[in-house]
């Protein structure tokens, strides 16, 4: 049964009782994995993708029915890296680790006597030597050995889209024909391996940026058509409110229903990190001056904390990633237009397609057609949870909090379409 108290953790992944009220999603996720599905985990940033995976892993280890391996690709940028990271994590299970050592035995000869006790960095060097120029055969051998294990295996590839994006764009962040060919070859190989070991190995792909819009820009979307999307949404308002109640109880704060409702109205979209961040600032303010309002928590504190902290420099440290991810996913030429489109949506409270086209034409792009550029950008913005279409067929921010922050950061230097002379 879910506890009625909750510790406040902002930023790191959580599991167990701290992974708040996701039983329905966890059960759906588990059932798909039991069916042997290969999944593409789709969700806006900071809703708990990694926590969903970590809690699933915890439960797998608890039941000891299947092997679960978490492969972090945050630092990876080429196919060889995936094989190296996969080889490293097999160390968690003796049976799998013995097979890995056998695959790389010729490259581990110098450290074979102390291989089970040396650090990861030494192991990584040997594994990299082993896959250099031969990543496909080594990778296929890894999957073959995993498929022979005494229990079926689930591989969780976190930040896979980040790795693919780097492969496609390189250091200059430009998609080239050569990089498209290389990425296509890698994804084709991985797709074949998934099909070859169906029923013995399940793959879960996820990351902090969307894989679909990245591949769409390179016309490679067909390479993930075999993956079943699993959508993880932000919390419902009821779940967010129950979280605030549990947090308040844990820290012995009296936050009544009206106070919590005011907090949630400010956010507009209930992304777990934002809910807990807001509570953290409220708690800090009450702790600093608990008697400032005659011993009660005044609802005026909501506005104060929201304006001074959530939308202030502290909030900027968290939300700046929304801007930075545009630079990671889009060509350099398209980033200023994406920022303008978001700023127009935020300031106007709703951007029509006609206004979006005016902004695209005014950008005077040199290498991309205005209409094609607009389709690319809006595909990214919708997929990654920036904006959605409202009943009036206008693009609006999904999160009121992110919208308010975006206005505060960008409105001073924004020129509306009516003043652009188009």
C-alpha positions, 0 to 999 in steps of 0.5 A: 500500500502506498505510503502517505508520507514522501521525502522530497527528491528533486532531480535524481531518479527514484524507486520504491515508494518514492516513485509516486503513484505510477502503479498503473503505468508500471503494470502496463510496462511490465505486461508489455515486457512479459509479452516480449515487446521491444519498447520506445519509451516516449515522454516529456522531460522530467516526468520520470522515464529513468525512474520507471526503468529503475523501479522496473529493474528493482522489481526484476531483481526482487523477483529474480525471474529475468535479467535486467541491464541498464545501459547509460549512453549519456557519454556515447556517440558511436556504435562501438560505445554501446557494445562497450557499455553493454559489456561493462554492465554484464558484470552485475551478473556472474553468469553473464559476466563470464560470457563477456570475459570469454568474448573479449579474452584476447584483449583481457589477457594482461588483466585476467588475474585481477579482472574481477576486482579492477576498476571500470576504467581499466575494463573499458580500455580493454573492451574498446580495444576489443571492439575497435574496427569490429563492433558489429561482430562483437555486438552480435556475439554479445547478443548471442550470449545474452540470448543463451542465458538461463533467464531472458534478458531486458536491456534498458538503453537510456539516452539512446536518442542522444547517442544517435543524435551525436552520430547523425550530427557530429561535432559541427551539429550538421546532418550529412549524407555520410552520417545518415548512411552510418546511422542507417547501417547501425540502426539496421544492424540493431533492428536485425539483432532485435528480430533475431533474439525475439523472445529471449532479449527485450529492448527498451529505448528511451532518453531525454530527447525524442528519437522520432523527430531526430530520425525524421530529419534524416528520413530514417523513421522507418528504422524504429517502426518495429518499436512499440511506443510506450507513453509516460505522461505527466501526473494528473492533477489528483496525483500531483495533489496527493504528492503535495499532501504526502510531502506536507505530511512528511515535513509537518506542514499544514498546506490546505486544499486551497493552498495546494490548488493555488500551487498546481494552478501556477504549474498548469502541467504536473511534471513531477520534478516541477511539483517537487521543486515548487514544494521545496521552495515553499518548505524553505521559505516556511523554514526560514520564517515560520511565524511570518504570517502569524503561525499560519501558511498564507496563500500569498506565499504561493505567488511570492515563491513562484515569482521569486524562485520558480521564475527566478535564477534558481528556476532558470538553472532547471529550465534552461535545458528546455532551450539547450535541447533545441540546440542539441536536436535542431540544425543551427540555422533552425534554432533562432526560428524555434525560439521565435515560434515558442516565444510567439506561442508564449506571449500571444497565448496561442499561435496559429499556423498562419502566424507560424508561417509568417515567422518562418518566412521572415527567418530568411533561411539559407539552406532550408525551405520555410515550410519544411523547416516549420514542419521539422521544428513543430514536430520536435516541439510537439513531440518533446512536450513544449507545445500542443494544439488547443481546441482553437487549432492554436499552438500553446505551451503544455506547461504554464510554468515553462510558458511563464519562464519562457516569456520572462527570458525571451520577450524583451528581444522578441519582434512580433510578426506584425512588426517584421515588414513581411 
